[in-house]
Amino acid sequence: MTTLEDEATRLEQHGRRWLLWSFLFCPCHLPVTLTILATVAGSTAAGVVLREHTLVVGLAVTSIWVLGTARGLVQVRSADACRLPKRAVR
């Protein structure tokens, strides 16, 4: 049986993982992300789509970043709300 503190810790770790992975899709890294995607998918149909629809792919990557960051922040804040306030030691 898990305690409320264990559940809050698990929720916070899960939220931090969401934040970490969504950081890879951050728009400031978009040129690097698009270059890696173009290199990996260069000779495939996905590479053609990437080359022809760069704006759409850029918007999709940015959307992934926004949604992943939002989910991570919500989970971290939920974990903080689950925790019981610490009692002052006198």
The 8 nearest C-alpha neighbors of each residue, nearest first, counted from 0:
[[1, 2, 5, 3, 6, 4, 9, 7],
 [2, 0, 5, 6, 3, 4, 7, 9],
 [1, 3, 5, 4, 6, 0, 7, 8],
 [2, 4, 6, 5, 7, 1, 81, 82],
 [3, 5, 7, 2, 6, 82, 8, 81],
 [6, 4, 8, 2, 7, 3, 1, 9],
 [5, 7, 3, 9, 4, 8, 10, 2],
 [6, 8, 78, 4, 10, 5, 9, 81],
 [9, 7, 5, 11, 6, 10, 4, 12],
 [10, 8, 6, 12, 11, 7, 13, 5],
 [11, 9, 7, 13, 8, 12, 78, 74],
 [10, 12, 75, 14, 8, 78, 13, 9],
 [13, 11, 15, 9, 14, 10, 8, 16],
 [12, 14, 10, 16, 11, 15, 9, 17],
 [15, 13, 71, 74, 11, 17, 75, 16],
 [14, 16, 18, 12, 17, 13, 71, 19],
 [15, 17, 19, 13, 18, 14, 20, 12],
 [18, 16, 71, 14, 20, 15, 19, 67],
 [19, 17, 15, 71, 21, 68, 16, 20],
 [20, 18, 16, 22, 17, 21, 15, 23],
 [19, 21, 22, 17, 23, 18, 16, 24],
 [20, 22, 64, 67, 18, 23, 24, 19],
 [23, 21, 25, 19, 20, 24, 18, 64],
 [24, 22, 21, 20, 25, 19, 28, 64],
 [25, 23, 64, 22, 21, 60, 26, 61],
 [24, 26, 22, 27, 28, 64, 23, 61],
 [27, 25, 29, 28, 61, 24, 60, 64],
 [26, 28, 25, 29, 30, 24, 31, 32],
 [29, 27, 26, 31, 25, 30, 32, 24],
 [28, 30, 26, 32, 31, 27, 33, 25],
 [31, 29, 33, 32, 28, 34, 27, 26],
 [30, 32, 34, 28, 29, 33, 35, 36],
 [31, 33, 29, 35, 34, 30, 28, 36],
 [32, 34, 36, 30, 35, 31, 29, 37],
 [35, 33, 37, 31, 32, 36, 38, 30],
 [34, 36, 38, 32, 37, 33, 39, 31],
 [35, 37, 33, 39, 34, 38, 40, 32],
 [38, 36, 34, 41, 40, 35, 39, 46],
 [39, 37, 41, 35, 36, 40, 34, 46],
 [38, 40, 36, 37, 41, 35, 46, 42],
 [39, 41, 46, 37, 43, 38, 42, 45],
 [42, 40, 46, 38, 37, 39, 43, 47],
 [43, 41, 40, 46, 44, 47, 45, 39],
 [42, 44, 46, 45, 40, 41, 47, 39],
 [43, 45, 47, 46, 48, 42, 40, 41],
 [46, 44, 48, 43, 47, 40, 49, 41],
 [47, 45, 40, 41, 49, 43, 44, 48],
 [46, 48, 50, 44, 49, 45, 51, 43],
 [49, 47, 45, 51, 46, 50, 52, 44],
 [50, 48, 46, 52, 47, 53, 51, 45],
 [49, 51, 47, 48, 52, 53, 46, 37],
 [50, 52, 48, 49, 53, 47, 46, 54],
 [53, 51, 49, 55, 54, 48, 50, 56],
 [52, 54, 56, 49, 55, 50, 57, 51],
 [53, 55, 57, 56, 52, 58, 59, 51],
 [56, 54, 58, 57, 52, 53, 59, 49],
 [55, 57, 59, 53, 58, 54, 60, 52],
 [58, 56, 54, 60, 55, 59, 53, 61],
 [57, 59, 61, 55, 56, 60, 62, 54],
 [58, 60, 56, 62, 57, 61, 55, 63],
 [61, 59, 63, 57, 62, 58, 24, 56],
 [60, 62, 64, 58, 63, 59, 26, 57],
 [63, 61, 59, 65, 64, 60, 58, 66],
 [64, 62, 60, 66, 61, 65, 67, 59],
 [63, 65, 21, 61, 24, 67, 62, 25],
 [66, 64, 62, 68, 63, 67, 69, 61],
 [65, 67, 69, 63, 68, 64, 62, 70],
 [68, 66, 21, 70, 64, 69, 65, 17],
 [67, 69, 71, 18, 65, 70, 66, 21],
 [68, 70, 66, 72, 71, 67, 65, 73],
 [71, 69, 73, 67, 68, 72, 66, 74],
 [72, 70, 14, 17, 18, 68, 74, 69],
 [71, 73, 75, 69, 74, 70, 76, 68],
 [72, 74, 70, 76, 71, 75, 77, 69],
 [73, 75, 14, 77, 71, 72, 76, 10],
 [76, 74, 11, 78, 72, 14, 77, 73],
 [77, 75, 79, 73, 78, 74, 72, 80],
 [78, 76, 74, 80, 79, 75, 73, 81],
 [77, 79, 7, 81, 75, 11, 76, 80],
 [80, 78, 76, 77, 81, 82, 75, 7],
 [79, 81, 77, 78, 82, 76, 83, 7],
 [82, 80, 78, 79, 7, 77, 83, 3],
 [83, 81, 79, 80, 4, 7, 84, 78],
 [82, 84, 85, 81, 4, 80, 3, 79],
 [83, 85, 82, 86, 87, 80, 81, 79],
 [86, 84, 83, 87, 82, 88, 4, 79],
 [87, 85, 88, 84, 83, 89, 82, 4],
 [86, 88, 89, 85, 84, 83, 82, 4],
 [87, 89, 86, 85, 84, 83, 82, 4],
 [88, 87, 86, 85, 84, 83, 82, 4]]
